[in-house]
Amino acid sequence: MKKSFFLFYLLVFFFLFHSAQAAVSTLGEAVTTKREAKPMVQVPQDALPDPNNVEEVRAFFKERFENAVVSTADEIGDLGMASAINIQHSAEYIAQMQESKKSVFEKIYDKMMGRIDEPQKAEFSPETIFYELAKIEERQNSIPRPDIAVVKVRLPNNKVVLAPAQEHIPYFLASYHILPTGSIEVVEDIVVVANGQKLKNGFVKLMPKKTKSRAGVEKKIEIELLDVSINGKSMPHRLVETGKNIMIVPQEKYFLQPGIYTYRYRYLLDRKLWYYDDFTEFYTDVTGSYLNLVITSANAIVSVPDGRTFNSQVVMTGYKNQLSNNRAVVASLDQNALGFASLTPLQAGEGMHILVSLDKNIFLKPSLSQRLIWLIGDYGDILFTLLGLLCIFISYFLSFKEIKRRKAGQKMRFKQTSAFKRFMLTKRYDTRSFVSALLELVSYNVIDMVREKDTYLLIKKTDRLKNIPSALKGIVKMLFKNDESSIEISAKNALKFDRAQKKHESRIKFYYTYLKWRFNVMYLLFGIAMLALTMAAVSYIAISPIETILILFVSVMTQAFYFWVFNHEYRNKKIRYVIKTISVIFAFLTVLFLSVYIHFMASVLLAACVYVIMFYAKLFVNHGGLIKTTVIELEKLKQYLQENALRIASSFEFDKEQADIFSFELEELYPLNEQNQKTYRLDIAKAIQERL
């Protein structure tokens, strides 16, 4: 989440950091009450690291971890108790561990490599994966296996161990330093052996986007990525939101050559802790339970502010629904630091889950502004989509009421031919519309209508078509081709007139549609602007804004298409029901797809915004705006021509209005007389209409 403005201040005073996400498995019910912590082994003051030097503290933890007294979870007992572990090994086992002076992962590798050197049974094939070898403890009377390749792996603490050359993770260490603000500084060292198979394009880290409390309440985790390095070299990475997870991926794709690599991830988490009445709880799945790779040694370090202690701690490994408490140990690194380590390799899909109970008084109480930011982070998509829908609906509703009162009309100038006027009044195009266009060409002195006995001709008078409407230009070009100067209204030219008429009809209808949207475009643009603003706000609070807004845009466009299909008119009743049903189903599927990235309610509200925009746009286009104002003006013009027919027929105004008179079907009111006989073409137009 991008909150740079707030973080500028919060980082200075409280070291507040963004967060990543983890989902709680069955371990979420492992601890229910609080218990006093056992005394930890103290370290001389002069041996303690500088608390302000993070690297020195981590090195101190590692050294302590390698030589720590270990406690296990094999007698965890009732998981309903808050501090169900911290049970010590027997004195004999501790003595053995101290005598060996080896870390847990070194013992695992020694044990595993001993199995490789020992004779094995013949049924093992060359494809045997290494963690199966590590499990074999009782096989005897076998044949040697010299063909198993091994590699030397240098761990982050500079120790060198032997590991199978197959693609896997020999070592995984995650360090969690919990700050007084409740934020967590995380450093993860992941050593991988790559051979161009699963790690062909490098290691990709995946984290859940939300965490869940004991009561089932979910909240988003905030994450701020600080740095990613590979073998000590910093590599630009970015956060990508994918469904219910967050991925840390390289900014530029690369090919990982076969070899041994150490990945180090540094990032800040916030909202990872859960605060209960008597204690504060930290839970995480260290390895994520998603890797399709074997992890030979999984380890974790959890530290709290100096002088603070732990109430209880739990570690379990395995698949989420099959967790075991006898495959990992807990080491007391210091009074305020714990170490966790797996005793056996983790198979693909297994995880190491740790849960720590802390004193709730350790942490600062979040401020009101911080809680508000968290609320927006959790439910901002619902809030923003709801506000967007309300703004669109209310503004459209008020605008439509205003249009119905004819207060929204504003005159705009546009070209109105006689055929177009007829179409606006009657909503149809016919032969009369086409003939009225011919009469308009006569008034422009481009053509003339001539009757010679029973023959009717159109005679072209000029090639100058610059100042006439484009729809009329199209008629002239369609009728008079190859330098023709006249054309007879007859059966042999019927196809030519039919083509010209259809072409003119398409232009009229296109122009009508264009004007409808043009006159009402402000209403449409307002809705689109509000929708775009809503999507921008929802994307801004997401982990990866660019990816999120692209997903929202594609989903919105898809929903708009399905809604358009739903609102379209279909003549066949059965086809109409089938198409409308399919469009509703696919629109709902789009909502479900979008709910993977935002809340389901937010995706529903976003779909509602799209539908409201399309619904009101259709209302405005068909019933409102300047089109309605223009129709009213045309009705007044028709009434004027009816009431003043005798005067107009005997004046120079007749020549100008002759095409409109014919398109409005008022020719019976305008007889031939001495004043209009030179320009009178209504009788010829009537005859041409009948022949066409």
URNORCOR-V154487 format. One record per pair of residues at least 6 apart in sequence whose C-alpha atoms are under 8 Angstrom apart, sorted by the first residue. I is the first residue (numbers start at 0). GAP is how many residues later the second one is. Records with the same first field share a line. If there is no record, write none. Layout:
I=GAP ; GAP
//
This chain:
0=17 ; 221 ; 222 ; 223 ; 376 ; 539 ; 540 ; 541 ; 542 ; 543
1=538 ; 539 ; 540 ; 541
6=9 ; 10
9=6
10=6
13=166 ; 167
14=164 ; 166 ; 168
15=165 ; 166 ; 167 ; 254
16=166 ; 167 ; 168 ; 205 ; 206 ; 207 ; 251 ; 252 ; 253
17=165 ; 203 ; 204 ; 205 ; 206 ; 250 ; 251 ; 252
18=164 ; 202 ; 203 ; 204 ; 205 ; 249 ; 250 ; 251 ; 252 ; 253
19=187 ; 188 ; 189 ; 190 ; 201 ; 202 ; 203 ; 204 ; 226 ; 248 ; 249 ; 250 ; 252
20=186 ; 187 ; 188 ; 189 ; 190 ; 199 ; 200 ; 201 ; 202 ; 224 ; 225 ; 251
21=185 ; 186 ; 187 ; 188 ; 189 ; 199 ; 262 ; 263 ; 266
22=185 ; 186 ; 187 ; 188 ; 189 ; 261
23=187 ; 188 ; 189 ; 259 ; 260
24=295 ; 296
25=294 ; 295
26=296 ; 326 ; 328
27=185 ; 186 ; 255
28=50 ; 51 ; 185
29=49 ; 50 ; 51 ; 52 ; 284
30=48 ; 49 ; 50 ; 51 ; 52 ; 53 ; 326
31=47 ; 48 ; 49 ; 50
32=47 ; 48 ; 49 ; 50 ; 245
33=47 ; 48 ; 49 ; 244 ; 245 ; 277 ; 278 ; 323
34=46 ; 47 ; 48 ; 276 ; 277
35=47 ; 275 ; 276
36=46 ; 272 ; 273 ; 274 ; 275
37=48
38=296
39=292 ; 294 ; 295
40=291 ; 292 ; 293 ; 294
41=292 ; 293
42=291
47=12
48=7 ; 8 ; 11
49=6 ; 7
50=6
57=117
60=240 ; 272 ; 276
61=95
63=269
64=38 ; 266 ; 267 ; 268 ; 274
65=35 ; 36 ; 37 ; 38
66=31 ; 34 ; 35 ; 36
67=263 ; 264 ; 265
68=25 ; 28 ; 29 ; 262 ; 263
69=18 ; 19 ; 24 ; 259 ; 260 ; 261 ; 262
70=15 ; 16 ; 17 ; 18 ; 258 ; 259 ; 260 ; 261
71=13 ; 14 ; 15 ; 16 ; 17 ; 253 ; 254 ; 256 ; 257 ; 258
72=12 ; 13 ; 14 ; 241 ; 242 ; 243 ; 252 ; 253 ; 255 ; 256 ; 257
73=251 ; 252
74=10 ; 12
75=8 ; 9 ; 11 ; 249
76=7
77=6
81=229 ; 230 ; 275
82=228 ; 229 ; 230 ; 231 ; 274
83=228 ; 229 ; 230
84=227 ; 228 ; 229
85=226 ; 227 ; 244
103=237 ; 238 ; 239
104=66 ; 191 ; 192 ; 238
105=55
107=188 ; 189 ; 235 ; 236
108=52 ; 53 ; 54
110=23
111=21 ; 22
112=49 ; 50
114=18 ; 19 ; 21 ; 22
115=17 ; 29 ; 32
116=27 ; 28 ; 29
117=26 ; 27
118=21 ; 22 ; 23 ; 24 ; 25 ; 26
119=19 ; 20 ; 21 ; 22 ; 23 ; 24 ; 25
120=18 ; 19 ; 20 ; 21 ; 22
121=20 ; 21
125=21 ; 22
128=37
129=34 ; 36
130=163 ; 165 ; 214 ; 216
133=211
147=16
148=15 ; 16
149=12 ; 13 ; 14 ; 15
150=11 ; 12 ; 13 ; 14
151=8 ; 9 ; 10 ; 11
152=7 ; 8 ; 9 ; 10 ; 17 ; 107
153=6 ; 7
154=6 ; 16 ; 36 ; 107
155=33 ; 106
162=7
164=28
165=27 ; 28 ; 29
166=25 ; 26 ; 27 ; 28 ; 30 ; 31 ; 32 ; 126
167=24 ; 25 ; 26 ; 125 ; 126 ; 127 ; 128
168=21 ; 22 ; 23 ; 24 ; 124 ; 125 ; 126 ; 127 ; 128
169=21 ; 22 ; 23 ; 125 ; 126 ; 127
170=18 ; 19 ; 20 ; 21 ; 124 ; 125 ; 126 ; 127 ; 128
171=16 ; 17 ; 18 ; 19 ; 115 ; 123 ; 125 ; 126 ; 127
172=15 ; 16 ; 17 ; 125 ; 126 ; 127 ; 128
173=12 ; 13 ; 14 ; 15 ; 112 ; 125 ; 126 ; 127
174=10 ; 11 ; 12 ; 13 ; 125 ; 126 ; 127 ; 128
175=8 ; 9 ; 10 ; 11 ; 124 ; 125 ; 126 ; 127
176=7 ; 8 ; 9 ; 125 ; 126 ; 127
177=6 ; 7 ; 124 ; 125 ; 126 ; 127
178=6 ; 125 ; 126 ; 184
179=125 ; 182 ; 183 ; 184
180=182 ; 183 ; 184 ; 185
181=88 ; 89 ; 90 ; 91 ; 181 ; 182
182=85 ; 86 ; 87 ; 88 ; 89
183=84 ; 85 ; 86 ; 88
184=81 ; 82 ; 83 ; 84
185=79 ; 80 ; 81 ; 82 ; 83
186=77 ; 78 ; 79 ; 80
187=75 ; 76 ; 77 ; 78
188=73 ; 74 ; 75 ; 76
189=72 ; 73 ; 74
190=69 ; 70 ; 71 ; 72
191=68 ; 69 ; 70 ; 71
192=65 ; 66 ; 67 ; 68
193=6 ; 62 ; 63 ; 64 ; 65 ; 66 ; 67
194=62 ; 63 ; 64
195=60 ; 61 ; 62
197=94
198=57
199=55 ; 56 ; 57
200=52 ; 53 ; 54 ; 55
201=52 ; 53 ; 54
203=43 ; 44 ; 45
204=42 ; 43 ; 44
205=39 ; 40 ; 41 ; 42 ; 82 ; 84
206=38 ; 39 ; 40 ; 81
207=36 ; 37 ; 38
208=11 ; 12 ; 35 ; 36 ; 37
209=8 ; 9 ; 10 ; 11 ; 34
210=7 ; 8 ; 9 ; 10 ; 61
211=6 ; 7
212=61
218=52 ; 159
219=51 ; 157 ; 158
220=48 ; 49 ; 50 ; 51
221=47 ; 48 ; 49
222=44 ; 45 ; 46 ; 47
223=43 ; 44 ; 45
224=13 ; 14 ; 41 ; 42 ; 43
225=39 ; 40 ; 41 ; 42
226=7 ; 8 ; 9 ; 10 ; 37 ; 38 ; 39 ; 40
227=6 ; 7 ; 8 ; 9 ; 35 ; 36 ; 37 ; 38
228=6 ; 34 ; 35 ; 36
229=31 ; 32 ; 33 ; 34
230=30 ; 31 ; 32
231=30 ; 32
234=15
235=14 ; 15 ; 16
236=11 ; 12 ; 13 ; 14
237=10 ; 11 ; 12 ; 13
238=7 ; 8 ; 9 ; 10 ; 304 ; 305
239=6 ; 7 ; 8 ; 9 ; 303 ; 304 ; 307
240=6 ; 301 ; 302 ; 303 ; 306 ; 307 ; 356
241=355
242=353 ; 354
243=352 ; 353
245=297
271=10 ; 11
272=7 ; 8 ; 9 ; 10
273=6 ; 7 ; 8
274=6 ; 85
275=84
277=81 ; 82
278=78 ; 79 ; 80 ; 81
279=77 ; 78 ; 79 ; 80
280=74 ; 75 ; 76 ; 77
281=73 ; 74 ; 75 ; 76
282=70 ; 71 ; 72 ; 73
283=69 ; 70 ; 71
284=66 ; 67 ; 68 ; 69
285=14 ; 65 ; 66 ; 67 ; 68
286=11 ; 64 ; 65
287=63 ; 64
288=30 ; 31 ; 59 ; 60 ; 61 ; 62 ; 63
289=58 ; 59 ; 60 ; 61
290=57 ; 58 ; 59
291=56 ; 57
292=54 ; 55 ; 56
293=51 ; 52 ; 53 ; 54
294=50 ; 51 ; 52 ; 53
295=48 ; 49 ; 50
296=44 ; 45 ; 46 ; 47 ; 48 ; 49
297=43 ; 44 ; 47 ; 48 ; 54
298=40 ; 41 ; 42 ; 43
299=39 ; 40 ; 41
300=36 ; 37 ; 38 ; 39
301=35 ; 36 ; 37
302=33 ; 34 ; 35
303=32 ; 33
304=31 ; 57
305=30
306=28 ; 29
307=27 ; 28 ; 54
308=26 ; 27 ; 49 ; 50
309=25 ; 26 ; 46 ; 47 ; 48 ; 49
310=45 ; 46 ; 47 ; 48
311=44 ; 45 ; 46
312=41 ; 42 ; 43 ; 44
313=40 ; 41 ; 42
314=10 ; 13 ; 14 ; 15 ; 25 ; 37 ; 38 ; 39 ; 40
315=7 ; 8 ; 9 ; 10 ; 11 ; 12 ; 36 ; 37 ; 38
316=6 ; 7 ; 8 ; 10 ; 11 ; 25 ; 29 ; 33 ; 34 ; 35 ; 36
317=6 ; 28 ; 32 ; 33 ; 34
318=30 ; 31 ; 32
319=30 ; 31
326=15 ; 16 ; 17
327=12 ; 13 ; 14 ; 15 ; 16
328=11 ; 12 ; 13 ; 14
329=8 ; 9 ; 10 ; 11
330=7 ; 8 ; 9
331=6 ; 7
332=6
339=14
341=10
375=7 ; 165
376=164 ; 165
378=220
379=158 ; 161
380=156 ; 157 ; 160 ; 217 ; 218 ; 221
381=217 ; 219 ; 220 ; 223
382=219
383=150 ; 153 ; 154
384=149 ; 150 ; 153 ; 217 ; 220 ; 221 ; 224
385=216 ; 219
387=142 ; 143 ; 145 ; 146 ; 221
388=216 ; 217 ; 219 ; 220
390=139
391=134 ; 135 ; 138 ; 217 ; 220 ; 221
392=219
395=127 ; 220
398=9
399=220 ; 224
401=6
402=6 ; 221 ; 222
403=220
405=223
407=217 ; 218
408=216 ; 217 ; 219 ; 220
409=215 ; 216 ; 219
410=215 ; 218
411=214
414=54
416=20 ; 23 ; 52
417=15 ; 18 ; 19 ; 22 ; 241 ; 242 ; 245
418=10 ; 14 ; 15 ; 17 ; 18 ; 89 ; 244
419=13 ; 88 ; 92
420=213 ; 239 ; 242
421=6 ; 7 ; 11 ; 241 ; 242
422=6 ; 10 ; 85
423=88 ; 207
424=206 ; 209 ; 210
428=76
430=70 ; 258 ; 261
431=230 ; 231 ; 257
432=230
433=67 ; 70
434=250 ; 253 ; 254
435=223 ; 224 ; 226 ; 227 ; 249
436=35 ; 222
437=9
438=219 ; 220 ; 242 ; 246
439=218 ; 219
440=6 ; 7 ; 31
441=6 ; 7
442=212 ; 213 ; 216
443=24
444=16 ; 17
445=14 ; 15 ; 16 ; 17 ; 18 ; 19
446=11 ; 12 ; 13 ; 14 ; 15
447=10 ; 11 ; 12 ; 13
448=7 ; 8 ; 9 ; 10 ; 232 ; 235 ; 236
449=6 ; 7 ; 8 ; 9 ; 234
450=6 ; 233
454=33 ; 34
455=32 ; 33 ; 228 ; 232
456=29 ; 30 ; 31 ; 32
457=28 ; 29 ; 30 ; 31
458=26 ; 27 ; 28
459=20 ; 24 ; 25 ; 26
460=24
464=8
470=33 ; 36 ; 37
471=32
473=26 ; 29 ; 30
474=25 ; 26 ; 28 ; 29
477=18 ; 21 ; 22
478=8 ; 17 ; 18 ; 21
479=6 ; 7
486=6
488=199 ; 202 ; 203
489=201
493=198
496=195
514=112
515=105 ; 106 ; 110 ; 111
516=104
518=106 ; 107 ; 108
519=97 ; 100 ; 101 ; 104 ; 105 ; 106
522=94
523=89 ; 93
526=86
527=85
530=78 ; 79
534=14 ; 17 ; 18
535=13
537=11
538=6 ; 7 ; 9 ; 10
541=6
547=49
550=43
551=42
554=35 ; 36 ; 39
555=50 ; 51 ; 54
557=29 ; 32
558=28 ; 31 ; 48 ; 51
559=50 ; 51 ; 54
561=21 ; 22 ; 24 ; 25
562=20 ; 21 ; 24 ; 48 ; 51
563=50
564=14 ; 15 ; 18
565=13 ; 14 ; 17 ; 18
568=7
569=6
590=9 ; 12 ; 13 ; 16
591=8 ; 11
593=6 ; 9
594=6 ; 7 ; 8
620=6
637=26
640=7 ; 20 ; 25
641=24 ; 27
644=24 ; 25
645=23 ; 24
647=6
648=21 ; 22 ; 24 ; 26 ; 27
649=23 ; 24 ; 25 ; 26
650=24 ; 25
651=24
653=22
654=21 ; 24 ; 25
657=22 ; 24
660=6
661=20
666=15
671=8
//
